[in-house]
Amino acid sequence: MGQASPPVLIFLAFGFFFATYNLVSMIMHNRSIGKLVYDDLDGEASFDPVIQMPEELKKPKNAKMPFHVALTATDAPYSKWQCRIMYYWYKKKKDLSGSEMGGFTRILHSGKPDNLMDEMPTVVVDPLPAGLDRGYIVLNRPWAFVQWLKKATIEEEYILMAEPDHIFVNPLPNLAQEKGPVTNIDPIGNSPVIIKKEFLEKIAPTWMDVSLKMKNDTETDKAFGWVLEMYAYAVAAALNDVQHVLRKDFMLQFVRL
């Protein structure tokens, strides 16, 4: 068997180097945008959308970016007690080291003041017209945010959308960062979410419209059930080209939609 000529050997060496470089680049790229996870039930691989914060989007050290805590609530007794407990832990954690928690607002969508007005900062907004929620009171949530964003003066650039049954167990930094346009619907709900105020102003009206349309479609309503408005938020965010960075360390119990 004859020996290969030097030009052929050089060509093969260059080709091997190029292929190896591309393979390593692909592996590093996949590690940077996500990872494969394996389902314990069937062993099939799937893509984990929970990603690390891109280095270029991380905020500078020591840069404070306070966010406003906003939760929607009703005037039902159980909701009031949840709000009290949530507000108590907000005050306990707000000024601790590492916290970037700013102001607080309870958005009360009952249409009238209640006995907690002097106990915590509250803005009263109107509920949906009678019968429009079809017994699904959570539909008032996007409508409440639409009204609040129009009538309130919010000093912070970012907003944490929270709910009465949330409890702060640690001082919370601002985890929000801007990203590029979205091409897929993020696997998230609307709470807890830290989002730039201008983005929420874009999303909220669409969120309300999509929620109502999904509720009025019998098949969609049956398919999504009580989490319908959570999925409606994800759709509304995608329609407005807003993408989210998912963090498993945001909550003690991570939930995947």
C-alpha positions as CSV (number, residue, x, y, z in Angstrom):
1,M,0.0,0.0,0.0
2,G,1.4,3.4,-1.0
3,Q,1.9,6.3,1.4
4,A,-0.3,9.3,1.2
5,S,1.3,12.4,-0.2
6,P,2.0,15.4,2.1
7,P,-0.8,17.6,0.7
8,V,-3.3,14.8,1.4
9,L,-2.0,14.4,5.0
10,I,-2.2,18.2,5.6
11,F,-5.7,18.3,4.2
12,L,-6.8,15.4,6.4
13,A,-5.2,17.0,9.5
14,F,-7.0,20.3,8.8
15,G,-10.3,18.5,8.3
16,F,-9.9,16.6,11.6
17,F,-9.1,19.9,13.4
18,F,-12.1,21.7,11.9
19,A,-14.5,18.8,12.8
20,T,-13.2,18.7,16.4
21,Y,-13.5,22.4,16.8
22,N,-17.1,22.4,15.6
23,L,-18.0,19.5,17.9
24,V,-16.5,21.2,21.0
25,S,-18.2,24.5,20.0
26,M,-21.6,22.8,19.8
27,I,-21.1,21.1,23.2
28,M,-20.2,24.4,24.8
29,H,-23.1,26.2,23.2
30,N,-25.6,23.6,24.3
31,R,-24.3,23.9,27.9
32,S,-24.7,27.6,27.8
33,I,-28.4,27.6,26.7
34,G,-29.7,24.7,28.6
35,K,-29.2,21.0,29.3
36,L,-30.7,17.6,28.6
37,V,-32.6,16.0,31.4
38,Y,-33.9,12.5,31.6
39,D,-37.4,11.6,32.7
40,D,-37.4,9.2,35.6
41,L,-40.5,7.4,34.3
42,D,-39.6,6.6,30.7
43,G,-35.9,7.5,30.5
44,E,-36.4,9.8,27.5
45,A,-34.3,12.8,27.2
46,S,-35.8,16.3,27.1
47,F,-34.6,19.9,27.1
48,D,-34.5,21.7,30.4
49,P,-35.6,25.3,29.7
50,V,-34.2,26.5,33.1
51,I,-30.9,28.2,32.2
52,Q,-28.1,30.0,33.8
53,M,-28.2,33.8,33.6
54,P,-26.1,34.8,30.5
55,E,-22.9,36.5,31.5
56,E,-23.5,39.5,29.4
57,L,-26.8,40.2,31.1
58,K,-25.7,40.0,34.7
59,K,-25.8,43.3,36.5
60,P,-22.6,44.9,37.7
61,K,-21.5,44.1,41.3
62,N,-23.0,46.4,43.9
63,A,-25.6,47.8,41.5
64,K,-28.9,48.1,43.3
65,M,-32.1,47.5,41.2
66,P,-35.0,47.7,43.6
67,F,-38.3,46.1,42.5
68,H,-41.9,46.9,43.6
69,V,-43.8,44.0,45.2
70,A,-47.4,43.9,43.8
71,L,-50.0,41.3,44.8
72,T,-53.6,41.1,43.7
73,A,-56.2,40.2,46.3
74,T,-59.9,39.9,47.1
75,D,-61.7,41.1,50.2
76,A,-62.5,37.5,51.3
77,P,-61.4,36.7,54.9
78,Y,-58.9,34.0,53.8
79,S,-57.3,36.4,51.3
80,K,-57.0,39.1,54.0
81,W,-55.1,36.7,56.3
82,Q,-52.8,35.6,53.6
83,C,-52.0,39.2,52.7
84,R,-51.3,40.0,56.4
85,I,-48.9,37.0,56.6
86,M,-47.2,37.9,53.3
87,Y,-46.8,41.6,54.2
88,Y,-45.4,40.6,57.6
89,W,-42.6,38.6,56.0
90,Y,-42.0,41.2,53.3
91,K,-41.3,43.7,56.1
92,K,-39.0,41.2,57.9
93,K,-36.9,40.6,54.8
94,K,-37.0,43.9,53.0
95,D,-34.1,45.6,54.6
96,L,-31.8,42.6,55.1
97,S,-28.5,42.3,53.3
98,G,-28.9,41.1,49.8
99,S,-32.5,42.4,49.5
100,E,-33.5,44.6,46.6
101,M,-37.2,44.7,47.6
102,G,-38.6,48.1,47.2
103,G,-42.2,49.4,47.8
104,F,-45.3,47.2,48.3
105,T,-48.8,47.4,47.0
106,R,-51.8,45.2,47.5
107,I,-54.0,45.5,44.4
108,L,-57.5,45.0,45.8
109,H,-59.9,44.1,42.9
110,S,-63.1,44.1,45.0
111,G,-64.0,47.6,43.8
112,K,-64.3,49.0,47.4
113,P,-62.0,49.6,50.4
114,D,-61.7,47.1,53.2
115,N,-60.4,47.1,56.8
116,L,-56.8,46.5,55.7
117,M,-56.4,49.8,53.9
118,D,-54.5,51.4,56.9
119,E,-52.5,48.2,57.6
120,M,-50.7,47.9,54.3
121,P,-50.3,50.0,51.1
122,T,-53.4,49.2,49.0
123,V,-54.9,50.4,45.7
124,V,-58.5,49.6,45.0
125,V,-59.4,48.7,41.4
126,D,-62.6,47.5,39.8
127,P,-63.5,43.8,39.3
128,L,-64.6,42.6,35.9
129,P,-68.2,43.3,35.0
130,A,-70.6,40.8,36.6
131,G,-70.6,37.5,34.9
132,L,-67.6,38.1,32.7
133,D,-65.3,35.9,34.8
134,R,-67.9,33.0,34.7
135,G,-67.1,32.0,38.2
136,Y,-63.3,32.0,37.6
137,I,-62.3,34.9,39.9
138,V,-58.6,34.7,38.9
139,L,-59.5,36.4,35.6
140,N,-59.7,39.6,37.7
141,R,-55.9,39.4,38.1
142,P,-54.7,40.6,34.7
143,W,-57.5,43.2,34.7
144,A,-56.3,44.4,38.1
145,F,-52.8,44.9,36.8
146,V,-54.0,46.8,33.7
147,Q,-55.9,49.3,36.0
148,W,-53.1,49.6,38.6
149,L,-50.4,50.3,36.0
150,K,-52.5,53.1,34.6
151,K,-53.4,54.8,37.9
152,A,-50.4,54.2,40.2
153,T,-47.1,56.0,40.4
154,I,-44.5,53.3,40.6
155,E,-41.0,54.6,41.4
156,E,-39.2,51.3,40.8
157,E,-38.2,50.2,37.3
158,Y,-39.1,46.5,38.1
159,I,-42.1,44.8,39.5
160,L,-42.5,41.5,41.3
161,M,-45.9,40.0,40.6
162,A,-46.8,38.1,43.7
163,E,-49.8,36.4,45.3
164,P,-51.2,36.5,48.9
165,D,-50.1,32.9,49.6
166,H,-46.4,33.7,48.9
167,I,-44.0,34.0,51.8
168,F,-40.5,35.5,51.7
169,V,-38.2,33.1,53.4
170,N,-35.0,35.0,52.4
171,P,-34.2,38.5,51.4
172,L,-34.9,38.6,47.6
173,P,-32.5,40.3,45.1
174,N,-33.7,41.5,41.7
175,L,-33.4,38.5,39.5
176,A,-34.9,40.2,36.4
177,Q,-32.8,40.8,33.3
178,E,-33.7,41.8,29.8
179,K,-33.3,39.3,27.0
180,G,-33.9,39.2,23.3
181,P,-37.0,38.4,21.3
182,V,-38.9,35.2,22.1
183,T,-39.6,32.6,19.5
184,N,-41.3,30.0,21.7
185,I,-43.8,30.3,24.6
186,D,-41.9,30.2,27.9
187,P,-43.0,27.3,30.3
188,I,-44.0,29.7,33.1
189,G,-47.0,31.3,34.8
190,N,-47.4,34.9,35.9
191,S,-46.3,34.6,39.5
192,P,-43.8,34.9,41.0
193,V,-42.3,36.9,38.2
194,I,-39.9,39.9,38.4
195,I,-40.4,42.0,35.3
196,K,-39.5,45.4,34.0
197,K,-42.4,47.8,34.4
198,E,-42.5,48.8,30.7
199,F,-42.7,45.1,29.7
200,L,-45.6,44.5,32.1
201,E,-47.4,47.5,30.7
202,K,-47.2,45.9,27.2
203,I,-48.1,42.4,28.4
204,A,-51.0,43.2,30.8
205,P,-53.7,44.2,28.3
206,T,-52.9,41.2,26.0
207,W,-52.8,38.9,29.1
208,M,-56.4,40.1,29.9
209,D,-57.6,39.6,26.4
210,V,-56.1,36.2,26.0
211,S,-57.4,35.0,29.3
212,L,-60.9,36.0,28.4
213,K,-60.7,34.4,25.0
214,M,-59.3,31.2,26.5
215,K,-62.1,31.1,29.1
216,N,-64.8,31.6,26.5
217,D,-63.6,28.7,24.4
218,T,-65.1,25.6,25.9
219,E,-62.4,23.2,24.8
220,T,-59.6,25.5,25.9
221,D,-61.3,26.2,29.2
222,K,-61.6,22.4,29.9
223,A,-58.0,21.7,28.9
224,F,-56.4,24.3,31.1
225,G,-58.7,24.5,34.1
226,W,-57.7,26.6,37.1
227,V,-54.3,27.4,35.6
228,L,-55.8,29.0,32.5
229,E,-54.7,32.6,33.2
230,M,-51.2,31.4,34.0
231,Y,-50.8,29.9,30.5
232,A,-52.5,33.1,29.1
233,Y,-49.7,35.1,30.6
234,A,-47.1,33.0,28.9
235,V,-48.9,33.4,25.6
236,A,-49.3,37.2,26.1
237,A,-45.5,37.5,26.9
238,A,-44.7,35.6,23.7
239,L,-47.0,37.8,21.6
240,N,-45.2,40.9,23.0
241,D,-41.7,39.5,22.4
242,V,-40.8,39.3,26.1
243,Q,-38.7,36.3,27.2
244,H,-38.1,35.1,30.7
245,V,-35.1,33.6,32.4
246,L,-36.3,30.7,34.6
247,R,-34.6,30.2,38.0
248,K,-35.1,27.1,40.0
249,D,-33.8,28.9,43.1
250,F,-36.6,31.5,42.9
251,M,-39.0,29.3,44.9
252,L,-38.5,26.6,47.5
253,Q,-40.9,24.3,45.5
254,F,-40.1,24.6,41.8
255,V,-43.2,24.1,39.5
256,R,-42.9,23.4,35.8
257,L,-45.9,24.2,33.6
